[in-house]
């Protein structure tokens, strides 16, 4: 029975001490968390074990706070990392070409 201090997650009531990260078991009732496959994760565990990694910087892509990311051919990039492999111009919202693992702006791709 939950008398006070309960948490609702996935339309279910939880004792706050029972609502924990699926990996490290840290209590989540007073912190931000991300759910995946119906399991809650603290931000650290989600970043380490669940988040996709940026193809450029290799850091996790969490999309917290509405952050945008780019996905193409099974790879993902942070918006700020989606740049031409040769000249580093931003490719967000631009046409681009691929060459092996590189992404290139139209100018650099045409020069190859």
Z-matrix of the N, CA and C atoms (Angstrom, degrees):
N
C 1 1.446
C 2 1.526 1 109.17
N 3 1.313 2 115.78 1 133.30
C 4 1.467 3 120.92 2 177.16
C 5 1.520 4 107.65 3 -99.16
N 6 1.333 5 115.43 4 113.61
C 7 1.456 6 120.61 5 -178.25
C 8 1.523 7 111.06 6 -91.17
N 9 1.346 8 116.80 7 -42.26
C 10 1.469 9 120.13 8 178.43
C 11 1.520 10 109.08 9 -156.67
N 12 1.329 11 114.89 10 160.01
C 13 1.458 12 120.09 11 175.30
C 14 1.517 13 114.49 12 71.23
N 15 1.297 14 117.63 13 25.62
C 16 1.452 15 120.26 14 -179.39
C 17 1.519 16 112.41 15 -78.28
N 18 1.329 17 114.48 16 167.84
C 19 1.459 18 122.74 17 179.09
C 20 1.523 19 107.56 18 -128.35
N 21 1.321 20 116.03 19 141.66
C 22 1.460 21 119.29 20 174.21
C 23 1.523 22 107.79 21 -108.53
N 24 1.315 23 116.21 22 126.32
C 25 1.459 24 122.30 23 177.18
C 26 1.517 25 107.66 24 -139.70
N 27 1.315 26 115.79 25 131.89
C 28 1.466 27 121.89 26 179.61
C 29 1.530 28 110.59 27 54.36
N 30 1.335 29 115.30 28 41.03
C 31 1.468 30 123.82 29 -179.95
C 32 1.525 31 113.70 30 61.05
N 33 1.327 32 116.62 31 22.66
C 34 1.461 33 121.14 32 178.90
C 35 1.531 34 109.95 33 -123.77
N 36 1.340 35 118.18 34 142.28
C 37 1.466 36 120.59 35 176.25
C 38 1.529 37 111.27 36 -80.73
N 39 1.323 38 115.45 37 142.58
C 40 1.471 39 122.23 38 178.65
C 41 1.529 40 109.17 39 -134.79
N 42 1.337 41 117.06 40 145.15
C 43 1.458 42 119.33 41 164.70
C 44 1.518 43 105.89 42 -66.45
N 45 1.332 44 118.66 43 143.04
C 46 1.465 45 118.74 44 -178.49
C 47 1.531 46 111.39 45 -62.37
N 48 1.334 47 118.15 46 -31.00
C 49 1.466 48 120.22 47 178.78
C 50 1.530 49 112.63 48 -76.36
N 51 1.315 50 117.63 49 -14.06
C 52 1.470 51 121.60 50 178.03
C 53 1.526 52 112.87 51 -95.46
N 54 1.330 53 115.91 52 -15.09
C 55 1.460 54 119.70 53 -179.94
C 56 1.523 55 108.17 54 -86.85
N 57 1.344 56 115.76 55 96.14
C 58 1.462 57 121.63 56 -171.19
C 59 1.534 58 111.33 57 -129.62
N 60 1.325 59 115.59 58 162.38
C 61 1.459 60 122.37 59 176.21
C 62 1.527 61 109.85 60 -61.12
N 63 1.309 62 116.53 61 138.31
C 64 1.466 63 121.89 62 -178.73
C 65 1.527 64 112.67 63 -63.73
N 66 1.349 65 117.84 64 -20.97
C 67 1.462 66 120.42 65 -177.53
C 68 1.523 67 111.89 66 -103.33
N 69 1.336 68 117.11 67 -60.95
C 70 1.475 69 120.49 68 -171.53
C 71 1.521 70 113.74 69 -93.90
N 72 1.318 71 117.75 70 -7.94
C 73 1.464 72 124.87 71 177.34
C 74 1.530 73 113.99 72 67.50
N 75 1.325 74 117.69 73 19.89
C 76 1.457 75 122.01 74 174.13
C 77 1.526 76 108.82 75 -69.27
N 78 1.348 77 117.33 76 138.59
C 79 1.459 78 120.52 77 177.03
C 80 1.518 79 109.80 78 -63.11
N 81 1.319 80 115.93 79 135.29
C 82 1.460 81 121.12 80 -176.28
C 83 1.526 82 113.46 81 -107.73
N 84 1.306 83 118.08 82 -2.17
C 85 1.467 84 120.12 83 -172.62
C 86 1.524 85 113.62 84 -62.60
N 87 1.326 86 118.21 85 -24.04
C 88 1.471 87 119.42 86 -177.32
C 89 1.529 88 112.83 87 -117.57
N 90 1.327 89 117.85 88 19.76
C 91 1.456 90 119.60 89 179.46
C 92 1.526 91 110.75 90 -142.05
N 93 1.326 92 115.16 91 165.45
C 94 1.455 93 120.01 92 177.19
C 95 1.521 94 109.32 93 -70.79
N 96 1.330 95 114.99 94 147.64
C 97 1.459 96 120.39 95 178.72
C 98 1.516 97 108.62 96 -148.17
N 99 1.330 98 115.65 97 166.39
C 100 1.457 99 122.43 98 177.81
C 101 1.521 100 107.15 99 -128.47
N 102 1.314 101 115.94 100 139.35
C 103 1.462 102 118.27 101 177.51
C 104 1.517 103 109.87 102 -106.66
N 105 1.321 104 114.81 103 145.48
C 106 1.462 105 121.81 104 176.38
C 107 1.516 106 107.51 105 -145.26
N 108 1.310 107 116.67 106 132.55
C 109 1.462 108 122.29 107 -179.13
C 110 1.530 109 111.09 108 52.14
N 111 1.332 110 115.27 109 39.58
C 112 1.468 111 123.72 110 177.46
C 113 1.522 112 114.36 111 69.56
N 114 1.329 113 119.03 112 13.54
C 115 1.451 114 122.54 113 176.06
C 116 1.525 115 109.55 114 -114.06
N 117 1.339 116 117.61 115 137.77
C 118 1.463 117 119.97 116 176.73
C 119 1.535 118 111.00 117 -86.70
N 120 1.342 119 115.36 118 142.63
C 121 1.460 120 121.60 119 179.19
C 122 1.518 121 109.40 120 -131.44
N 123 1.325 122 117.51 121 141.79
C 124 1.456 123 119.45 122 170.06
C 125 1.533 124 106.50 123 -67.53
N 126 1.315 125 117.38 124 161.89
C 127 1.462 126 120.05 125 -175.99
C 128 1.525 127 112.16 126 -61.39
N 129 1.334 128 117.45 127 -38.08
C 130 1.470 129 120.08 128 179.80
C 131 1.525 130 111.88 129 -63.85
N 132 1.314 131 117.32 130 -47.84
C 133 1.475 132 120.14 131 -178.87
C 134 1.522 133 111.17 132 -67.54
N 135 1.330 134 117.42 133 -38.41
C 136 1.461 135 118.84 134 177.48
C 137 1.524 136 110.03 135 -61.31
N 138 1.329 137 116.72 136 -44.76
C 139 1.467 138 120.32 137 179.92
C 140 1.521 139 111.65 138 -62.17
N 141 1.317 140 117.25 139 -41.11
C 142 1.462 141 121.20 140 -177.20
C 143 1.521 142 113.17 141 -73.86
N 144 1.330 143 117.03 142 -40.56
C 145 1.460 144 119.83 143 -168.50
C 146 1.528 145 116.13 144 -111.87
N 147 1.321 146 118.51 145 -19.99
C 148 1.461 147 119.66 146 -172.73
C 149 1.522 148 115.04 147 -120.05
N 150 1.313 149 116.78 148 -33.92
C 151 1.462 150 119.80 149 -172.51
C 152 1.525 151 111.50 150 -69.11
N 153 1.317 152 114.98 151 145.88
C 154 1.459 153 119.85 152 172.88
C 155 1.523 154 107.88 153 -71.74
N 156 1.311 155 116.51 154 152.49
C 157 1.459 156 121.18 155 -178.61
C 158 1.525 157 109.88 156 -103.52
N 159 1.315 158 115.84 157 142.16
C 160 1.458 159 122.24 158 178.47
C 161 1.526 160 109.13 159 -66.44
N 162 1.328 161 116.79 160 133.64
C 163 1.465 162 121.96 161 -178.80
C 164 1.524 163 112.26 162 -66.29
N 165 1.336 164 117.77 163 -21.64
C 166 1.465 165 120.46 164 179.84
C 167 1.518 166 112.04 165 -93.33
N 168 1.336 167 117.76 166 -59.67
C 169 1.472 168 120.58 167 -173.29
C 170 1.525 169 113.38 168 -92.61
N 171 1.322 170 117.75 169 -11.81
C 172 1.472 171 124.90 170 178.68
C 173 1.529 172 113.56 171 68.92
N 174 1.324 173 118.40 172 6.34
C 175 1.459 174 121.47 173 177.25
C 176 1.521 175 109.08 174 -83.49
N 177 1.354 176 117.16 175 157.01
C 178 1.463 177 120.20 176 -178.18
C 179 1.527 178 112.58 177 -64.43
N 180 1.321 179 115.04 178 148.01
C 181 1.456 180 122.54 179 173.48
C 182 1.516 181 106.22 180 -107.31
N 183 1.325 182 116.54 181 109.34
C 184 1.457 183 120.20 182 -176.87
C 185 1.516 184 112.85 183 -104.39
N 186 1.326 185 118.24 184 -20.55
C 187 1.470 186 123.47 185 -178.25
C 188 1.522 187 111.88 186 59.44
N 189 1.347 188 116.92 187 26.76
C 190 1.457 189 120.60 188 176.49
C 191 1.515 190 110.15 189 -67.59
N 192 1.304 191 115.88 190 146.98
C 193 1.452 192 120.68 191 177.65
C 194 1.515 193 113.35 192 64.85
N 195 1.328 194 116.94 193 22.87
C 196 1.450 195 120.04 194 178.69
C 197 1.515 196 114.30 195 78.52
N 198 1.325 197 117.14 196 13.52
C 199 1.467 198 120.12 197 178.83
C 200 1.521 199 109.50 198 -57.37
N 201 1.298 200 115.98 199 139.84
C 202 1.460 201 121.06 200 -178.35
C 203 1.523 202 110.15 201 -96.58
N 204 1.314 203 114.81 202 151.26
C 205 1.450 204 119.86 203 175.38
C 206 1.523 205 108.55 204 -142.53
N 207 1.325 206 114.86 205 162.96
C 208 1.457 207 121.84 206 -178.24
C 209 1.515 208 108.37 207 -110.43
N 210 1.326 209 116.77 208 139.03
C 211 1.454 210 121.94 209 178.00
C 212 1.522 211 108.28 210 -128.73
N 213 1.337 212 116.06 211 130.17
C 214 1.457 213 121.16 212 178.74
C 215 1.519 214 108.80 213 -154.28
N 216 1.318 215 117.05 214 131.42
C 217 1.469 216 123.49 215 175.62
C 218 1.531 217 111.94 216 48.84
N 219 1.332 218 115.55 217 51.26
C 220 1.460 219 122.89 218 176.83
C 221 1.525 220 114.27 219 64.73
N 222 1.322 221 117.74 220 16.13
C 223 1.468 222 121.69 221 174.14
C 224 1.522 223 108.36 222 -121.01
N 225 1.325 224 115.81 223 153.91
C 226 1.451 225 121.91 224 179.46
C 227 1.527 226 109.49 225 -130.17
N 228 1.338 227 114.88 226 153.14
C 229 1.464 228 121.59 227 178.12
C 230 1.521 229 108.90 228 -139.76
N 231 1.337 230 117.06 229 146.98
C 232 1.459 231 119.93 230 164.21
C 233 1.519 232 105.96 231 -64.67
N 234 1.317 233 118.17 232 151.21
C 235 1.460 234 120.88 233 179.20
C 236 1.514 235 112.28 234 -53.97
N 237 1.335 236 116.90 235 -42.34
C 238 1.465 237 120.44 236 -178.45
C 239 1.530 238 113.34 237 -73.69
N 240 1.316 239 117.74 238 -14.46
C 241 1.470 240 121.86 239 179.92
C 242 1.532 241 112.76 240 -95.61
N 243 1.322 242 116.81 241 -9.33
C 244 1.464 243 120.79 242 -177.14
C 245 1.525 244 108.54 243 -83.36
N 246 1.329 245 114.96 244 82.07
C 247 1.458 246 122.10 245 -175.67
C 248 1.524 247 110.71 246 -130.31
N 249 1.322 248 115.44 247 161.56
C 250 1.461 249 121.51 248 177.62
C 251 1.527 250 109.58 249 -61.12
N 252 1.307 251 116.78 250 134.37
C 253 1.465 252 121.85 251 -179.43
C 254 1.526 253 112.85 252 -66.57
N 255 1.333 254 117.34 253 -21.14
C 256 1.471 255 120.15 254 -179.19
C 257 1.524 256 112.84 255 -98.13
N 258 1.330 257 118.04 256 -52.56
C 259 1.465 258 119.82 257 -172.93
C 260 1.528 259 113.68 258 -106.55
N 261 1.311 260 118.35 259 -3.88
C 262 1.469 261 124.89 260 176.18
C 263 1.526 262 115.37 261 67.67
N 264 1.319 263 119.40 262 13.65
C 265 1.456 264 121.38 263 176.06
C 266 1.535 265 108.73 264 -68.78
N 267 1.325 266 116.93 265 142.64
C 268 1.461 267 120.87 266 178.70
C 269 1.528 268 110.34 267 -62.40
N 270 1.324 269 115.88 268 137.24
C 271 1.465 270 121.39 269 178.26
C 272 1.527 271 111.91 270 -108.25
N 273 1.327 272 117.24 271 6.23
C 274 1.455 273 120.47 272 179.16
C 275 1.522 274 108.67 273 -63.26
N 276 1.314 275 116.38 274 122.56
C 277 1.455 276 122.65 275 179.72
C 278 1.520 277 114.21 276 73.30
N 279 1.334 278 117.87 277 9.94
C 280 1.462 279 122.19 278 -178.46
C 281 1.523 280 110.55 279 -112.85
N 282 1.318 281 115.56 280 158.51
C 283 1.460 282 119.52 281 171.56
C 284 1.523 283 107.90 282 -70.67
N 285 1.316 284 116.43 283 147.49
C 286 1.466 285 120.11 284 177.92
C 287 1.516 286 109.11 285 -147.45
N 288 1.313 287 115.12 286 163.25
C 289 1.465 288 122.89 287 178.23
C 290 1.520 289 107.89 288 -120.43
N 291 1.307 290 116.13 289 158.15
C 292 1.467 291 119.74 290 175.43
C 293 1.520 292 109.36 291 -117.56
N 294 1.287 293 115.43 292 145.48
C 295 1.457 294 122.35 293 175.06
C 296 1.513 295 106.31 294 -141.96
N 297 1.328 296 117.78 295 109.24
C 298 1.455 297 124.71 296 -172.93
C 299 1.529 298 107.70 297 54.13
N 300 1.322 299 119.50 298 -119.52
C 301 1.471 300 120.89 299 179.48
C 302 1.523 301 113.08 300 -93.16
N 303 1.318 302 118.30 301 -0.59
C 304 1.461 303 121.96 302 -177.60
C 305 1.520 304 111.29 303 -87.00
N 306 1.316 305 114.83 304 149.98
C 307 1.460 306 121.64 305 167.64
C 308 1.524 307 105.98 306 -113.96
N 309 1.318 308 116.07 307 135.13
C 310 1.461 309 120.36 308 -172.69
C 311 1.527 310 110.59 309 -130.90
N 312 1.339 311 114.83 310 146.17
C 313 1.453 312 118.40 311 171.74
C 314 1.526 313 108.07 312 -68.19
N 315 1.309 314 116.92 313 166.61
C 316 1.458 315 120.50 314 -176.55
C 317 1.533 316 111.04 315 -61.46
N 318 1.343 317 115.95 316 -39.46
C 319 1.464 318 120.34 317 -179.64
C 320 1.522 319 111.95 318 -63.36
N 321 1.325 320 117.85 319 -49.93
C 322 1.468 321 121.17 320 -179.58
C 323 1.525 322 111.66 321 -68.99
N 324 1.312 323 117.55 322 -36.37
C 325 1.459 324 121.58 323 178.91
C 326 1.506 325 112.40 324 -67.63
N 327 1.316 326 116.63 325 -33.94
C 328 1.478 327 120.63 326 179.31
C 329 1.513 328 111.78 327 -75.44
N 330 1.330 329 117.07 328 -25.33
C 331 1.470 330 121.50 329 -178.23
C 332 1.524 331 112.36 330 -79.63
N 333 1.342 332 117.44 331 -15.08
C 334 1.467 333 120.38 332 -176.43
C 335 1.513 334 113.21 333 -72.76
